[in-house]
Amino acid sequence: MKRIIFALAALIPAAMLGQNLADIEKRVTEFKLANGITFLVYERHQAPVVSFFSRINAGSADDPKGQSGLAHMFEHMAFKGTTTVGSLNLPEELKAMAAVEAAYDALTAERNLASESNPEKIKKLEEGLKKAIEKANGFVDKERFTKVLEENGAVGLNAFTSLDETAYIMSLPANKLELWFAMESDRFINPVYREFYNERGVIREEYRQRVESDPTGRLVYEMLTVAFSTNPYRTHPAGVPSDIESYRFADAQAFRKIYYVPSNIVIGVSGDVDPVEVKKLAEKYFAKMTGGPKPTGIMTKENEQQGEKRLIVESPSQPVVAIGYKRPNVLDKADTLFDVLTTLLSSGRTSLLNKELVQDKKIALAAQAIASFPGGRRENLMLVFLVPNAGKTTEDCEKAAYEIFERLKKEKISDEQLKRVKTQLRAQLIRSLDSNSGMAQNLVTTKAMFGNWRMIFTQLDDLDKVSADDVMQAANKYLIAKNRTVAMTAQPSQSAKQ
């Protein structure tokens, strides 16, 4: 996920609106409730709409051991409704849900007897669990939480779980501001984990689609397990099938108790709003949220890599090669240089990989460089994807890419190239900030990652200071074989077919 950088580029669209930096900053209001929830409000009155971005500073990298995918599971649960929305008969539903857990406990206890377990009893308990789940699901007013919002004009209603965060997104008409506060606070304060075991199956199906049935997804999944030895980024956000199939209702409750606490939440509100009214509504609806201390954020550090790592994933699909170089997290002073490097390599037709490998030499069908993958809070990878052209191989692509990387180490890029890269980076930010949803997300992301939303308006200084010498030094320091993991797909071997 590309993080927010160099956002002072917002001055360009702002200038189109006759604004200046000081005026933009005046439009941002930050406040923190007594319980620790931080709000960032941006006034933009061009249209009577408001966008919201709620970020919990916990993602798949925070999944408990043996429960990979749980953060993603919890994201799904957040749409299942609350004690006030989503039930046809809440008292009876809660009783039925408790009966499900009791039935599951009984089944688990019998299975844990191992060789002493009774197959017939297990079958009977499985049937009892199925019936208990069906009964509990019978009390569910399906999709009611979502329907209430959509019936009131919500668009872009969505959520996502990355390795670093879980986020909830939507836009509403400005006159529905209080509805959002009522609904969003309700699902954070009074969640009901309806259809938990059905949704566990949905998460497992998503794994199948994103990893098992997607050759590139499988390649990335396997690459992460090799590239990282101790960093939790080694486990893909999709999770591990055996973990997904085993976690329980109580596991979700425990996860919420640790991470869904006020001090771990940042919320962005951008659009046709009055910050004074937003604060009043925040106090009214969110101030009653309670929880434990802010998570410690202890991070296992990645062991130093001792040499190039390589892996081959057999697949009958189009060959792909992924080359990843270890790099520091986004808080490191070198962060800007990776954005310059990857933009130089693959942004636009004149970029080095696209011009040389795709257009001129026709070695590759496509080339893409990503500055920070798969997350940003921890040490991660600068990643390059290459797809061989007809008659070419992954080895051809790899060799050609290394030739370009070596040239970057020995020859300074031109002033024209550097100027073009900086212009492209500014343009990216223009596109991401020139909307209510983009501004809400950028404010929240910058606050959560850097501790200060004003970094949006100061990081361009780092970009302006980047020189051709800096780019060459970064290439020499980071684009080295010892720092590299290479993953590629290959046709299944003949022995595997027999």
N, C-alpha and C positions, 0 to 999 in steps of 0.2 A: 504494500500500500504506500503510495507516494505521500510523504508527509508535507506539511506546509512549510515553505521556506521563502525567503526573499520577498515577503509580502508587502514590502513598501511599494512594490509595483502597483499596488492598489491606487497609488497616486495618479496613474495614467487614466483609468476610467473615472476617477474622481475629478480629474481636470476636465473631462468631458462634461461633467455635471456642474462645472464652475466652482468646485470645491478645492480646498488645499489640505495639507496634512493636518494642520491644527483643527480644521473643521471636522475632519473624519474622526479624529481622536475625541473631539467633544461629543460626538454622537454615540460613543461607547460608554456605557455605565456598568461598573462592576460592583457587586455587593455580595456579602456572605451572610447567610443566616446564622443565628446563634448555634444551631446544631452542626454547622460546617458545610452545608451545601453552597457552592459558589454559582452565581448567576452572572452572565455577560449579556448585556442588552445593546443592540445596535438599532438606532432609529433610521428608517428609510421609508419615507412617506409617499413614494411614487405611486403605490397601488395599495388598496385596502386588504393586504394579505400579510401573514406572519409565518415565518418558518422556525421550527424548533429542532434542537439537536441536544439530546441528553446522553452524556458519556459517563459510563462507569469505568473507572481506571482499573479494569481487570479483564483479561482476555484468556485465550486458550493457553498461553504460557503460564497462567496461574492455576490451571486445572490441578486438582490434587492428584498425587501419584495413584495410578490405577483407575482414575476416573477421567481420562482424556476425553474431550468433547463436552464436558459438563457445562462450561461457560456458554457454549453454543446451545446446549439443551435449555439452559436457563433463559436465554434470549427467546426461545420458542415459547416457554412458559409465560413470558410476560404478555403474550397476546391471548392468553386463555381466560382472562377476566379476573375479577376480584370478588370480595364478599358481597359487593353491591351490584355488580354487573356480571352476568354470565351464568346464573343458576335459575332453574325452574322451581327449585325448592331447596334453599341453602341448608337448613338443618338436616334434612334427609340426605342431601348430597354428601355432607361432611360425615355422616354416619356410614354411608356406603363407601366413601373413600377410606375410612378407618378399617372397614371390613376387608377392603382390598389389601391393605397392608398386613392385616392379620393372616389372611389367606397366603400372601406371599411369604411371610415369616414361616408359616407352617411348611410350605413347600421347600423353602431353603433349608430348614432344619432337617427334613427328611433326605434331601439330596446330599447334605453334608455328612450323612452316615456312611457314605461311600459304599464299600462292599456289603455293609449291613443294611443298606436301604432296600425298601420293598418296591419293586417296579410297579406293581398294581396300585400300591398306595400313592406313589408319585403320580401316576396317571390320573387317579381320582382327585388328587390335590390340584393338579394342573387344570382339570375341568372345573373345579371349584373356583380357582383363581380367575379363569376366563369368565365364568358367570358373574363373579363379583365385580369385575371390571365393566362388564356389559351393564350391570345394574347401576353402577356409579355414573357411567356415561349417559344413562337415560335421563339424568337430572340436568344435563348440560344444555344451556341455551347456546348452541354452537355459533361461534364467530360473533357473538353479540358485542363484545368489546370493540372489535373492528367496525362492525356495522354502525354502531352509535356514532363513531367518528366520521365514517364515510357519509352517513346520512346528513351530517352537518357540514359537509363540504371539504373534508380532509382529502388531500392529495399527497402523493409521494410517501404514503404510510409504509414504513419499512423499518428494518433493523439489520444490523450485521455484527458479527463477532470476528475480530482479528486476533492475532496473538497478543496484542497490547491493550485492547479495549473492547467493550461492548457498547453499542450505540443504538439509540432509538430516534427515528426521524419522521417528521411530517410537516405539512403546511396546512394552515386553516385560514378562513376569512378572518379579518381583524376583529369582527364583532363576536367571534367565538373564542376569544382569548381565555375567558374564565373556564370554558368547557375543557380546554386543554389542561389547565391547571388542575381541575377536578379529576380528570381521567388519568393524567400522568402520575399525579401524587397517589391516587388510589392504587394503581398497579405497583407502585414501589412500596406502599405502606401496607396494603391489604391483599396481597396476591393469593390466589387459590390455584394450586398446581393441578388443574383439571386435565383429564385424559393423559396423565403422565406417561403411562406405559404405551399408549398408542403413539404418543409423540416420540418416544424413544425409538419406535420403529421408523418414524419419519426421518430422524437423525441418521439412522443406519442406512436408509435408502439414499439420503443425500451423500453419504460416504460412497455408496456404490456408484452414484452418478459422477461425483467429483474426482474419485480416485480409481475405482475398479474399472469403470467404463470409459475413462478419459486417459489416453496414453500420456499426454503431457502432464495431467494431474498426477498420474502414477509416477512419472519421472521425477517430478518435484517432490512428491511424498518420500520417495526412496532417497533422493539426493539430500534432503534435510537430515535424515537419520545418519548419513555418512559424514556430511560436512561438519556437524556439531557433535561433540562427544559428551559434553556436560551441560551445555546451554539448553534450556527448555524449548528453544526454537526447533530442536531436533524432532519434536512431535508436531505433525501437521494439525492445523485447526480443526480438520475433519475428525480427528480423534483416532482411536484404535477400535476395531469392531468388537473385540471381546470386552473392552471397557464400556462401550456404548450399550451393549446388551446386558450389562450387569448392574449399572448403578440404579439406586433406589430413590424414592421420594425423600427420604431422610438426607440423602446426599445433597440434593438440591437445597433443602432447608439449611444445611450446614454451610454451603457455599454462599447463600444469601446472607447469613449471619456475619460472615467474615468480610465480604466485599461490597454488598449492597447497603453500605452505611453512608450517612450524609457526608462525612468528610472525604469520601471517595467518589463523589459525584460532582460533575461540572455541567451546567446547562446553558445553552445559548439560545437567545430569543432575538430574531432579526426581522424587521419589517415595520409596518405601520402601527407602532406601539408608543405608549408613554411610559418611560422608565419608572415613574412614580407609581403608576397603576400596576406595573409588573411587580414591583417590590411589595405592594400591598397584597396582591394575590399570592405571591410566593410565601409571605408570612402567614396568610390565611390557610393555605393548603399544604405547604411543605414544612413549615416550622414544627409541626407535630410529629414529624418523622424522627424516630429514635434509632439508635444502633450503637455498636461498639466502637472501639478506637480505629483510627485510620490504619489500614494494613501496613505492615512494616516495610514492605517492598524489598525484602531481602532477595538478592539475585545471585544464583550460582554462576560463577564466572566460567567462561569457556577455557579449557586447557589450551596452552599454546600448541599450535599445529606444528608437527615435526617434518612434514613433507607433503607433496602432492597426493591427493586422494582421487581415485577414479572408480567409477562403477558403470556397468552396462545393464540396462533394463530391456529384456526381450519383449518385443512388440511387433505385430504385423503391420503397424501403421506407418505413416510417413516418418522417416528418421528425423530426430531432433538432437541437438547437442546443447547442453547448458554448462556454462563456465562461470564458477562463482569464486570471488576473491574475498577473504575475510577482511572486514573493516570495522572500525569503532562504531559505537552507537551515535545517534544523531546529536547528542550533546557535545560531542567532540569538536574541537576547532577545525578539524579536517572535513567536517560534514559538507561544507559548501563545495569543496573540491570534487566530491563524488558526483554532485549534480552537474558540475561543469564537464567532468569526464564523460558521463553517460549521455549528456546532451550532445556533446561533440561526437560521440560514437554513433548515435542512432536516431537523433531527432531531425527529421526532414530528409529530403532527397540528397542534400549536399553533405550530410553527415558521413563520417569516414567509412563505417561499415556498410551503409546503404549505397554510397556512391561506388566504392571499390568492389565489394563482394557481390552486391545485388545488381547494380546497373552495369558497371564496366566489365568485370571479370565473369559475372554470371555464375559465381560459385554457389551463392545462396539465393533462395527464394525470398527469404525474409530475415531480418536481423533486428533485435531489440536489446537495449541495455537498460537495466533498472538500478537506480542508485542505492536503494536500501531494501533488502529482502531477507526474510519474510516479515520482519518487524523493524522497529527503530529504537526501542528502549534499551535493548541489549546489543552486544556485538552481533553483527549480521553479515550479509553478503552484498557485494556489488555483483550483479548477475547479468550475464550476456546469453541470450537465446539465439541460436542460428538454425535455420532449416535449409538443408542442402537442395540445390537445384537438380534437375534431372541429369543423371550421369555423374553426379558428384556425390561425395560421401561426407559423413560427419567429420572424418579425419581431414578432408580437404578444407572444410569450414574452419576447423580448429586451427590448422596450420596458418591459414590466411589471416585469421583474427590475431594470432600471436605476432605475426609480422607487423601488423598495425600497432599493437601494444608496444613492441620493441622500438618502433619508430618514434612513438610518443616519449619513450625514455631517452632517446638520443637527440631528437630534433624539437625545438620549440615550435609550438603552433604559431601561426601568423596573427598579427594584430586584428586582421579582418575576421579570421576564424573566431577569435576570442570575443570580439564585439558581437558577432552573429549569435554566439552561444548565450551571451548575457541578454541579448534582445529576446531570444526564444524563451528564456527562463522568466523574464518579465511578462511575456505574452501568456505563458501558462497561468501565472497568477491572476492576470486580468480576467481570464476565463473563469477561474475558480472563485473569484471574489465578486464578480459582477452579478450576483444574485443573492437573494435573502438566504437561501439554503447554504450557499457557498460561504457567505460571511459568517453565519452561525457556526458552521462546522470548523472554519478556520480559526475563529476566536477561541472556541472550546479546545481544539486540538493544540493550539499554540500555548494556551494557558496550562493545559494538562502536561504537555511535554516539557515545556521550558519554565513553567512557573510564572510567566508574565505574558499576557496577551499583547503587550506593546512590542514584543519581539516581531510581531507582524509588520511594524513600521520601522524597525531598525535593522533587520537582517540583510537588507539590500546593501548596507555598508560593507558587509563581508564579501558579497559578490563583487562590488565595485573594486575592492582591493585585490582580487585575484589577478595574478599575472601569468604570463606564459611560463615563466620559471617555476611558479608554484605548481602548475599543471604537470610539468615535466618531473618535478620532485615527487609529486604524489604518485605518478605512474611508476617511478623507480622504487618507491617505498612499498606500494601495495600490490601492483600487478606483477607478482613474482610467483614462480612455480611452488615454492614452499607454502605459500598462502592460498593455494588453489585447490578447488574441488571440481572435477569434470564428470558430468553424467551424460550419458547418451543412450538413445534407444537403438536397438538392433533387431533384425529379423530373427525369429526363433531358430535355434540351431537344429540341424537335422536329427540329432539324437533326441532332442526334446519332442520331436514330432512322432518318433517311433514308439 
